[in-house]
Amino acid sequence: MLAGLLAGIGLILSGVHAIGQTGQQGGPSAVFQDLTFRNIGPTRGGRVTAVAGHPDRPSTFLMGATGGGLWKTADFGQSWQNVSDNFFASPSIGAIRLAPSNPEIIYVGTGSDGVRSNVIPGKGVYKTTNGGKTWTHLGLDKTGQIGAVEIHPVNPDIAFVAAIGNAFAPNPERGVFRTLDGGKTWDKVLFHSDTVGFADLEFHPTNPNVLYAAAWRTERKPWTIVSGSLEGGIYKSEDMGSTWRKVSKGLPQGVIGKIDLAVSEGAPNRVYALVEALPEEGGVYRSDDWGESWNLVSTRKELLDRPFYYCNIDANPKNPDVLFVAATGFWRSNDGGKTWGSVRVPHGDNHEIWINPRDTAIWIQCNDGGANITRDAGKTWSTQENQSTAELYQVEVDDQYPYWLYAGQQDNTTIAIPSLPPYDAPAGVNSFWLAVGGCETGPAVPKPGNHNIVYSNCKGCFGVYDKRTGQERQYFVGATNIYGHNPKDLKYRFQRVAPIHVSPHNPNVVYHGSQYLHKTVDDGVTWQTISPDLTAFEPDKQVISGSPITRDVTGKSITVRSTTSTSPSFKPA
């Protein structure tokens, strides 16, 4: 857990300081051997991309974070317990499925399908037969990111895995895998190539011999995201995965990107597909003949914003006309996908929903703020303030006593928390945290000698935050918003997570990094560029991110690093 690591870093720092003071000698093992980790927070939830629930125990759910492991609640989300620590080799969860015939049997695929620039690779598939108390690793270690796991409705030893593959390079360990013996062995029953994996799978609701699978060509590079190719599309098997054929009647015939599938017991022969494709072709498709032919029912653009990161469609298990799509917003259709309205959820950037098939008013839904549960079809939700799954981009410490720790939390704010609570509080220890300027990206760097001043970044904007007043002054170096621009056209190429460093010799000297190193001595009011371009500025890396379908020009893919070239003679910018 990143929160636990953050706490551990704080303890290690204090332990090293104490040993240095007492003059004890010894190697690294002697320094650290008596230190232990403790979780100091935050308990504000982080990004979750996989959820599932127990159909017969409506208060029991599981959520999988993209860096925080697998968690379980038995009280409708009032409390959560981690069930993957000490079992899983990767904290990134891609898919969770409980066996319909015995929900104590659970398969989990690691490696999130939200293939953003800071995605964590998975380490295969895990299985429990006792509801999550203990886990067994089932292999498929090199499949990278797993988009879906599906379990046979009657025989829990039969399961399928949709493997997207390595997010950063070609590899043959991708495709659709099947086990017939509970995960002891796996067969790759559907394979396209070492660059095209599979993002989703669905069983036909009443005929388990029929399966549908969605092929996806994706690759993550530091300077762009590739999502789509001529080889994408939907495949169908009618012999429980032994053979497959591509079904394409009515679907886009050109470039196809990420696809997600949905079925409902209420109309077993109906299949929905949310398809990333070129303009006027991307959207919600519907088949009423087991996937043999398809009709486009909606091209609403909000359903497919940033599909490499979202792209999820689900159908109500009892009412096939009720659909949900997870994207930046959370969307619902009551007429089979023709029209859509937004659903209010606790946090934006949505990823998945699971609906209890016994009581379809009970859902678990997840987003970049964690997981939340509703018992009244989305009117009210459980809290996300009890989940230690925060993604923290970096860590800094100040010099007060007891010291505080600072970080940027993905899709939330910067955050400052004490290493030890300074006093009792009516709201408990979890109430001890502050947002300290900047935004999710951070960093947040306290000023040595004056912890009330914090230098923070928000996607290239430098801020000076005063904890005493709660006010922040913001300054742009070059006054340019990084969103929407080709990096080659930017005078200063600030990555979203742009570094800030205070001189250890003079706390009034602060450095800030684009492709140049910048320096201020007056808290950001004026800046001096003190280095040449420290990057190679290679033309093929300075491009608009996102191809061949969806642009993603948000500053995540601005490249500012290079170790392969020499810089030209320096002329201050």
N, C-alpha and C positions, 0 to 999 in steps of 0.2 A: 504494500500500500504506500502510495506517495506520501500520504499524511504521516504514516508511521516512519517512513524514511526521513521526512522533514524533522520529526521529533528526534529521531536517532542522530541526525546531523547535529542538532543542538546539544544533545547529551555528549556526543563525541567531542565537540568543541570545548565544552566545559570540563570534560575529563582530561583532555590534553593540557588545558590551561592549568588545572590543578596539579597534574604531574610535573609540569614544567616548574611550577612554583616550589614544590617540595624537593626538586632536584633528584627524583628517582631516575634510575637508569634502566635501559632495556630496549629491545627491539619493538617493532610494531605490535607483536602479539602481547607483549607485556603491557603496552600502553592501553590496549583496547579490551583485554580479556575479561575484565570485570564490568564492562559497560553493557547495558541492555537497552532495547528499544521500548519506547512507550509512545502511545498515540496522543498528541496534544491538539489534534484537529487540523483543519476545520471539519465540522460535521455538516457543512453545507454540501449537498450532493454534487457529483460531477457527471460527466457524459456516460450515459448508459445506452447501449444499442441492441440489447437482447433481453426479452422478458418472457415469462411463462407462468402458468398457475396450475394448481391442483383442482381438477374439476369437481371432486367430491368433498374437498375441504376448502370451502370458499374463502377462508381467511389466509390461506397459504399460497405464497408466490415466491418466485425466484427472479432476480435481476442480475444481468451481467454487464459490468462496466468495461470501458475500453482500456483501462489501466489499473482498475481497482479490484479485479477478481469477481467471484460469484458470491452473491448474498441471498439470504433467505429470510422471509418473515412468516410468522404463523398468526399474526394479529392484525391483518389488514394494513400493514405498513406502519404501525405505531412503533415498532422496533425492528431492527435488522441485525442479523449475525452473518459474519463472513464464514463460508463453508468450503472455500477453496485453498486457503492458506495452508502451506505445508503439503499440499497435494499437487497443485497445478504448477507447471514450469513456466507458464505465461499468464500474466494478469489480464490479458486482452480476451474478451469473450465475444464470440460471433454468433452463436445460436444455442438455444436451450429447448429441449423437448422432453416432456414426461410421457412415458408409455401409456397409451390409452387403456390398455388391458391391465396395467399395474403401475399407477403413478409413482410408486416408490422407486421405480426404475427410471433413471434420468440419464440422457446422453447430452453432453455439452461439447460444442465445437469451439475451439479457441481461435483468436484472430478476427477482429472486427471487419465487417464488410464496408464500413465507412472509410474508404481509402483516401484519407487526407494526408497531408505532408508529415504529420507526426504519428502515424499509425504504428501500433506495436504488433509485430508478427506473432502468430499463434504457434503452439507446439502440439497440435493434433487434437485428439478426441479423448474425453474422459467420461466415465460411467460410474454411477452409484446404483446399488440395489437396496439401499436403506434410507432413501429420502435425502441423501446428502451428508450423512454422518462420516462416511468414508468413500474414497474414490479410487478407481483403477484407471491407469493410462492405457488407452487402446491403440496407440500408434498414430499413423498418418502425420508424423512429426513435421514433414517438409511441405505440407500443403499450404502453409502460409496463412492466408485468410480464409475462414470458413463462413459461407453465406447462409447455409441452412442445414439442419438435421431433421430427418423425418423417420418416424418409427411405425412399423406395421401395426395396424389397429388391433390385431389379435395375438400375434407372435412377437414379443418384445426382443427376441434374438435377431429379428430381421430389421435392419436400419440402413438408411441411406445418408450420405454426406455430399453436399454440393461444395466443392473446393474451388475457390477463386484462384488460388495459387500464390506464389511469391509476388508481392505488390511492387517490387523494384526491379525484377529481372525475369527473363524466361526460365521456366522450370517444368519438367514433365509431371511433377506431382500435383496435378490439378485435373479437374473433371468431376464425374459422379462416381462415388465409391459405394459399394454394397457389402454388408456383412450378413451372413446367414447363421452365425454362431455366437451372437452376442458381442462381437467386436474382437474375438480372438484372431480372426483373419479378415482381410478386406480384398475385394476384387474391384479393379477399376472397370466399371461396366459402360462408361461413356467418356470418351476422350476426343477432343478436337485437335489441339496442338499445344505446344509448350508456352504459348502466349494467350490462349483463350481458355478461360476457366468457366465455372458455373456458379451463378450468384444465388439461385433459388430452386426449390423443389416443392412439389405438392403431390400428395396422393389424391386420387379420385375419392370423394367422401364415402362411397358405398362399394367400390370395386378396387381393392388394393392391388390388383394386377396392373392397373392403369396409373402411370405417373407422368408428371409434366416437369420439365427442367428448363432453366433459362441460361443460355450461354452468354458470356460477357468477356470482351477483350478490354483489359485495363492494365495500365502501368503507371506507377508513380515515379516521377523524376523530380529532382530538386527545383527545376524551373518550370514544370508543367505537370498536368494530369491528363493522361490519355484515357478516354472512355468511349469505346465504340469502334466498330470495324464492319466490313462487309460480311464477316463470319458470325455475327451475333444472331440470336433468334431463339425460338422455342422448339424443344424436342419432346417427343412423346413415346412412351413405352406401353405396350399392352401385354407384356409377359413378365411383370414385376421386375423390370430393369434389365432383363437379359439382352434385349435388342431395343434399338431406338431409331426413330426417324424424325427428320425435321418437318414441322408443320408451319406453313407460311402463307396460306391463302388468306388474303385480306390484311396481312401485316406489312409493314414497310419493307420494300424490296432493296433498298439501298443500305446506307450505313445505319446500324442499330447499336445502341449502347446498353446501359444497364436495364434489366427487366426484373420486375417482381410479380409474383403470381398469387391469386387468391381463389379459394373455392368455398362453398357453403353446402352443408347437408340439406338446406332448404331447397336447393336446386342442384342436385348432384352432377348433372351433365353440363352445368354452366362453369366457365372459367373466365376470370378476369386477369388482365395483364396491364401493368403500368410500364410503358415502353419509352425509353429515351431514344429519340430519333430526330431527324432534321425538322425544321419548322413546318407546321401544318401536318406532320405525320406523327410526332410524338404525342403521347397522351394515354388515355384509358381505352383499352380494347376489350371486347366481350365476345366470347364464343358460347354458343348454346348447343354445340354438337361435339362435346368432348375434345375441344381444341382443334377440330378439323378445319374450321373456317372462322374468321374473325371480322368484327365490325368496330370501327372507331366510334366511340360514344362521347368523348370529351377531349378537347385540346387545351383546356384551361392551363395557362402557363405556370401558375403558382403550384400546381401539383408536381412539377418537374424542375423546380429550381435546385440547382446543385445536385443532380441525381447521383453522381458518384458518391456523395456523402449521405443522401437520404434514399429516396426511391423505395417506398414501402406501401403496399396496398393490402387491406384485409377486408373480409366480408363477415357480416354477422352470421354466426353458425346456424341460426334458425330462419333469419329473414335475408335472402340473397340480394334484395334490393338495397340494403343498408351497407354502405361501404365507408371505409376510412382510408385516408392517405396521409402519411407522415412526410412532412417537408419542413421548410422554415416555419410555416404555420401547420396547424392540424386541421384536417378537412373531413367533412362528412357529406355523403350523398344519401338521400332517401329514395331515389328513383333509378337505381341501377347504374349510376355514374353519369347521368345526363346533366344534372345541376349539382352545385356544391356550395356549402356554407361552412364557415369556420367554427371550430369548437375551442372554447377557452380552456387552456391547460396551464399548470403552474409555471412552465418555462418554455421558451422557444427552441427551435432546432430539434425537430421530432424524428424519432427513429422507428418505433415499433409499438404495436398494441396486441394484447392477448385478451380475448373475450371468453368468459366462462360459458361453455356450451350448455350447462344446466340452468344458468340464470344469466341471461345476456345483458343485464344491467350492471354486472360486476366485471370491471376491466382492470388491467394494469397497463399503463402507458409509460413510455420513457422518452427522454430527451437529453439535451446537454446539461440539464440541471439535476438529473437523477431519474428515479422512478417514482410514480405516483399512482395511487389506487383509488378507484371510485366504486361506490356501491349503489349509485343512483344515476347511472348512464351519463356521467360527466358533469353533473350539477355541482358536486363537491368532490374534493380530492384530499388524499392524505398528504402529509408534509414531506418535503425534501430536505429538511433541516436536521435529519437524523441519520445521514449516510456519509461515512468517511471514505468517499470515493473521489475526492477532488483531484483534478489534474492540475498540477502545479508546475509552471514553466521553469522556475529557478528558485533559489533561496538566498536570502541575505540575513544578517543578524546585526542588531545595533549594540551599543556599548552601555546601555543602562543595566541596572541590576534589580530584579532578574531580567535577563535580556529578552527581547522580543525577536520573532522571526518574521520575514517578509517574503511575499511571492506574488506572482500573477496567477489567478485561477481561471482556467479555460472557460470562456463564455460566461464569466461572472465579473467580479471586480478584482483589483489588487486586494491583498489581505495582509493584515498584521496580527499576530497572535503571541501571547506571552509564553515563555518556556515554563513558567510556573504562575498560576493565578495569583494576582497581587492581593486579593481579599475575597471574602465570601460574597456571593451575589445572589439575589433572589431568583434569577433566571438560571443559575448554575454555571458551571465552568464553561459551557459551550457559548455563553454570552460574551466571553472575552475575545472579541475580535473587532478589527476596524478595517474599513476600506480606506486606502491611503493614496488616492489620486490615480492618475493613469486609467487603465482599464484592464481587461482580461489578459492582455499580452504581457504586461509588466515590461521590464522588471520594476521593483520598488526598492530603492536603495536609501537607507537612512544615512543622514549626515553624521560623520564621526564628531563627537563632542556635543551634538545637539540632535537628539533622537526625535525631536518634534518636527524637524524638517525632513521630508522624504522626497527624493527625486524619483519620478515615475515616468514610464513611457506608455503611450497608447498608440500603437500602430504608426510609429514615427514621430509622434507629437511628444515633446518633452514637457513635463510638468513639475512644478514645485509645490508640494502639499504641506500645509501647516496643521499639525494635529491639534494645536490649541484653538484654532479658529474654525477648522473644518473647511477651509478655503484652499483652492488650488489656482495657481497662475500657469497658463499653458503657452508654450512657444513652439513654433515650427522652425526648424533650420531650413531656410529656403522657402517656407510657406507653401508647401505642396502636399496635397492629399494623395496618398499612394494608391487609392482605389481607382480602378477604371483605366489606368495608364499602362501603355507598353513600357516596361522598365527602361528600354533604350532611350526613351524620351524624357526620363526624369533626370533633373540636374543632380539630385541626391537620392540614391537608391537605399532607402531605409526598409529593411525587412520588418515585418509586423513585430517580431520580438527583437527590437533593436537594443543593443547593449548600452548600459550606463555604468560608469566606474568613477569612484571618487579617489583622488590621489591619496595614497597613504602618508604622503609627506605634508600635504596642505589641504585641509578639508574644504577650502574655498575653490579648489580646482576640480572641475568635473569634466569627464570625457563622455562623448556620445558617438556612436558609430553608424555610419552609412557605408558606402564604398570608400569613404574617407574617414579619418579620425578627426572629430571636432572637439573643441575645448571652449569652456566658458569659465570665467572667474567672477561673474556677477549673476549667478543663479539663472542662466538661460536668456537674459536680456540681450546680450550680444554673444556672437560665436566667432571663433577663429578656426579655420581649417588648417591643420598642422601636418597633414600627410599627403602624399600623392594618392592616386587611385590605387588601392591595395588589391584590386581584383584583375582578372584577365580581361574582363569585358568582352567575352567571346560572343560574336553575333548570334550563334545558334542557341545561346542560353538567354539572351535578352529578347524574349518574345512574349506575346500575349498568351497567358496561361489558359489551357483548356482546349483540347482537340479530340476528335474532329467535329464534335457536335456542340458541346456546351462550354462557353467561356467561363473562366473563374478568375477574374482579375481583382483579387482582394488583397494583394500584397504578400500572400503566403509564399508565393513562388518567385519572389524577387531574389536573384542570386547575388550575393555580395562577397562570397569567399572564393579564394583561389590559392593554390600552392604550386601552380605549374608554370607561371610566367613571371617575367620581370616587369616592373612598372616603369612608365616613361619618366623623364625628368619632372620634378615637382614644380607646379605652378599653382599657387593658392587659388581656390575657387571663389 
